[in-house]
Amino acid sequence: MNEVFKVVFFGQLQSGAEAEQVVVAFSERFKVDEETAQNLLKTDREVDLKKNLTREQAEQYQAVLERTGLVVRIDSMADQMSLEPMDAGEAEEKEKQPEPPCPKCGADRVEDGTCLECGVVVSKYLAIQAKAEDAETDDADPYAAPQADLVDHEQGEMTGPNSVPAGHGWAWIVKGWWHFKQSPLAWVLALVIWFVIAILANLVPILGGILTNLFAPVIMGGFMLGARAQDEGDKFEIGHLFAGFSNNMGQLILVGVIYMAGFLLLGVIVALFAGGMFAAMGDLEMMQNPEAMAAMMLSPTMLLLFLLVMALAIPLMMAYWFAPALVVLDGMKAIDAMKLSIRGCLKNVLPFLVYGIVGIVLFILGAIPFGLGLLVVLPMMVASIYVGYRDIYFNKSR
């Protein structure tokens, strides 16, 4: 018989973790109310969060919980299990016991974990609904966390960043279209509201632009939460636009700070470089000469400046691309999320090449009918970022 393990919480939090943030992250990830999460943190005794796991499963649960902010340990359950073998009659009797009825439709026709009446896979249904899976738990523990799998939804635990085939770049956009068509009006209105807010904010000199850039990752985090809700069978709602404000907002804003600081530094480098070039050209009359300006623009120095800008801007955009999703959905710190985002992009250059080409074509087509097509293209592309995040960072085996 293979050894089984359990994951135990004993009241400690990760170094630097704040209880309030842990409560929010825990309740968001495991779909429990904040009061339940608070009770868990206040416990003065050990709580078995999950039992009857293989070593690999236990380590996956441990990783998820530690990213949430808890300190947990893995214990063997060997000493809690009876070593007395069952006789043949007991084994046969246990084998004959019927499976529990389907949690979705209530039918008794469940075989090998699949309901023959409605076709639902029971384990996946329970994971999505975040309901109790453990049939062998002890008396109810008032401090215990929910017994559903503590993995990231039905697509498994984070295993990436993984490399995916080039064709997945197209698949991200196709699935992005699926997300859009589930709730088209809500997606369009949410984006329009954000654009109106951004335009009004930018009417305030300097400060408006700064605030828009700082809060852009928070808004993107809300869109990622909405896309995940659709993956779980719920609807995308206009309210998801502001969902990032209650989900790790500080780290989302920090993503915006780092991104904006990076581009400011890039702007300073370009200004200094270009200023030196213009100064080297000599007097103002020469600078106003179209032929001289054309020669300068095609010079090796200008090419070097362009390559320098690309060398700095592309990694910065890579760092930003998946960072809001990693922060809001996985509870990661801003810097860690941006590092992981870069790794995910670097491992998938070909899919991003396909994705970029198709995206550019769609934007051109969307802009032709007075820009109205962008009302479809933009939300579809935003949703495709979530799809790419799930594809690259998670094990999708079902």
N, C-alpha and C positions, 0 to 999 in steps of 0.2 A: 504494500500500500504506500503511495507517495505521501511524503510529509506535507502537511498543510500549515498555513500561517494565518495570523491575524494582525491587523494594524491597530495600534493602541495610542490614544491621546492621553497625556498625563498633565495637562494644564499649562504647558509652557508654549510661548510664542517665539518665532524667529527673532534673532537679534535685530533691533531697529524697527520691528513691526509694531504698529499701533493698533490697539484693540479695536477701535472703531473701524479702521480700514479693513482689518481682518474679518470683522462681522459682516461688513458690506460685501467683501469678496467671497466669503463663504456662502452667504445667503444667495448671492447672484449665481455662483457656479453650481450649487447643489439644489437650487430652487426651493429653499426653505425660507420661512419668515425670519426676520432679524432677531426676534425674541428667542427662537430656538437656537440660533447661532450664539447669542449672548449667554444663554444658559450653559451651552457647551464650554465656552471660555471660562465661565465662573466655577466650573466643577472643581472640587477639591479631591477627587479620586480618579482613578484610571477608567477610561471609557473605551470599549471595543468598538471602533468605527466600522470595521469590516472583518468578517471571519471566513474561514474555509477557502483560503486562497493558495495558489501555487506561489513559489518564491518570486517568480517573474511578475505575477499579478500584484503581489504585495508591494514590490518595489515600485510598480507603476502608481499604485494608490499613494504610496509614500511621497513620490515626486510631486503628484498633484496637490496633496495637502500641504507640503512644504512650500510650494509656490504660493499657496493661499495665505501662508503665514504661520501655520501651526508647526510645532515640533512633535513628531510622532516616532514610534519605533515599531519594529516588526518582531513579533513573538511567535515561536513555534507552538502549535496546538497539540503536539504529540502527547504531552502529559495530561491533556484534558480528554483524550479519546480512549475509549475502551480498547484494550489489547486482546480481549477475549473474542475468539472467532465465532461467527454465527454458524449455527448448524444449517443443514441443507433446507430444512423446513422454513426457518426464519428467512433465509435468503430468497427462497421461492415466494414466500408471502410478501416480502418487501418489493420484489419485482412486479408482482401482480397489482400492487396498489395503483389506482388510476391517477393521472396527473390532475392538478387543480384545474377548475374551470377557467375558460378564457377571461382575462380581466377586462377585455373590451366589450365583448358581446354576451358573456355569461354562459356560452355553450360548453357542454361537457366533452365535446369532440376535440380534445387536444392530444396530439400524438407527436412525440419527439420535439416538443417545444413549439409546435405550430398548430394554430386553430384551424381545423378542417371546415369550420362553418364560415368564418369571415376572412380566413387566410392570413391573419396577423401573426408575426413571429413574437411570441410572448416576451422573450428576454428584451428584445429591442423596444417593444411597446412600453415595458416597465421602465426601461432606462430613459426613454424620452419623457414619460410622464413623471419621472423621479419618484416612483412608488417603491414600497418595500419589496425586495426580492428574496431576502433571507427567510426561508420557511423554518429554520432551526434556531432562531434567535431565542435568547432567554426572556424572562419577564421584561416588559417594556421599561426602558431606561429613560427617565425624564430629561436626562442631559444628552442622550445619544443623538448622533447625527442620522439623517435618513440612510436607510440601508440599500438604496439604489446604487448602481455602479458609479464610482467617483471618477469615471473617465469623461472626457470631453464629448458628451452627447453620443450619438449613435455611430460616429465615424472613428471612434477609438482614441487612444492616448497619443499625445504629441510624440512624434518619432523623428521629426525633421529638424532642419530643412533637408528634404529629399530632392533628388533630381527626377524630373518627369519628362516624358517625351515632348518633342517640339509641338506636336499636334494638340497638346493640352492648352496651348495659348489660345487656340480657336475655341476649345471646349469651355474655357473660362467665360468667354463672351456669350456662348450659347446658354450656359447656365445662368449668366447674368440676365439674359433676356427672360429666362424662366422666372427669376425673382421679380423682375419688373412686371410681367403680365399677371402675376398673382394679385398684386395690389397697385395697378397703374396710377390711379388717381392719387393715392397716398404718397407714392414715390415722387410724382410730379409736383404736388403741392409742397411737400417737404423741401425739395430742392429750390423751388421758387421762393419759398419763405426765407431760406438761407441766403439766396442771392439778393433778395430785397434788403435783408438785414445787413449784409456785407456792403451793399451800395450805400445805404444810409450811413453806416459807420465810416465809410471812406470819405464822406463829406466833411468829416472832422479832420482838419489837417494833421498829419503825422500820427497822432494818437489813434485815429480811426484805423489806419492801415496796420499799425502795430497790434491792436486788439484783434483785428480780423485774422491776422496770421497766427497769433497766440491761441485763439480759440478754434481755429480750423481743425486741428486734430481731435478736439472734443466733439465737434459736430460729426467728423468722420467716424469717431468711435460710436456715436449714436446710430449712424447708418449701419455699422458692422453688427451692432446688437439687433437691429431690425432684420437684417439679412439672416442672422442666426435664428431669430424667432421663426422666420419662414421655414428654415431647415427643420425646425422642430414641430412644424405643423400649425404654427400660429400665423397671424397676419402682421404684415408691416403696417405700422400706424404712423400718423403724422407726429405723434408724441415721441417717437423714437429719435426724432431730430435732436431733442434735448436730453436723451437718455444718458449721454456721456457725462453730463454734469453731476450725476449721482453715482458714477462708476469710475473710480480711480482718476478723478478729474485732475488732481495735482500732477500726476505723471504724464497725462495727456498734454497738459499745458507745457510741461517741461520739454516734451517732444517738439512743440512749436517754438519754444525758446531756442533750443539747439539748432533747429532747422533754420530759423531766421538769422541767428548769429552766424551760421555757416555761410549763408548767402551775403550777409553784410561784409564778412571777411573777404569773400570772393569779389564783391564789388570794389572794395578798397584795393585789392591786388590789381584788378583790371584798370582802375582809375590811375594808379601809380604807373603801371606799365604803359598805358596809352598816353599819359601825360609826358612821360619820358620820350616817347616816339615823336609826339608833336613838337616837343622842344628841340629834338634833334633835327627837325625839318628846317629850322631857321626862321626867317622872318614871316610876318603875317601874309605878305603877298604870295609867298610860295605855298602857304597853307590853303589859300583861296584858289589856287590853280587846280582845275579839275583833273588835268593829266597827272599832276604831282600826287593828288589825293588818290587817284586810281592806282598809280604805281605803288603807293604806300599800302593800300588795302590788299594788294596782291603780293606784297613782299614776304620773304621768309620770316621776318620778325612778326608780321601780322598773323601768319600761319601758326607761329609758335604761340602767340597769345591765344588764338582760338583753341589750340590743343590743350593749353594750360587750363582754360575755362572748362573745357569738356572733362579734363582729368579731375577737376575739383567738383564740378556740378553733378556729374553722373553718380559718383558714390554718395553724395549728399541726398540725391533723389532716391537712390536705392535704400538708404537708411530710413527714409521717411515712408516708403511705400507701404510696408506691412506693419509699421510701428504702432499706429492707432489700434489695429486689430489685436496685436500681441499684448498691448497694454490693457485694453478694455475687456478682452475675452479670456486672457490667460493671467491677468494680474501681474504682469512683468513690470520691472522698473524701466524708465524711459531709455536709459543708456543701453541696458541689456536688450531691450526690444529693438533698438535701432541697429545694434551689432548683429542680432539674429536676422533682421530684415536684409541687411547687406549680404549675409551668407546665403540666404534664400534666393536672392536675385542673382548672385554670382553663380550659383549652382544651376541656374535655369536660364542661361543667356538665350538659347535657341527658342524656348517657348515664349520668352518675352519679345524676341524679334518678331515672331509670328503675331503675337498679341498686339505689338505696336503697329505693325503694318496694317492689320485689319482695323485696329482702332482709328488710325489716321483716315482710312477710306471711309469709315462710318461717320466720322466727324465732318468730312467734306460733304458727304451725301446729306447729312443732317442739316448742314448749314445752307444748302441750296434753296429749300422752300422757305425763304425769309427766316431761317434759323429755327423754324418750328420743329424740325426733326430732332433738334438737340434736346427737346423735352423728353424724347424717348432714349436717345443715345446716351445722354449724361447719366441718368439713373441706372441704365443698363451697365455702363462702364463702372460706376461706383459699386454696384452689386458684384461685378466681376472681380473686384479686388478681394472681396470676402471669399469668393469661389477659389481664387488663386491661393489665398492664405490656407484654406482648408486642404487644398490639393497638395501643397508643398510641405506643410508642417505636420500633417496628420496621416496616420495609418487608416486607410479607408476600407480595409477588409471587412466584409460583412458576413 
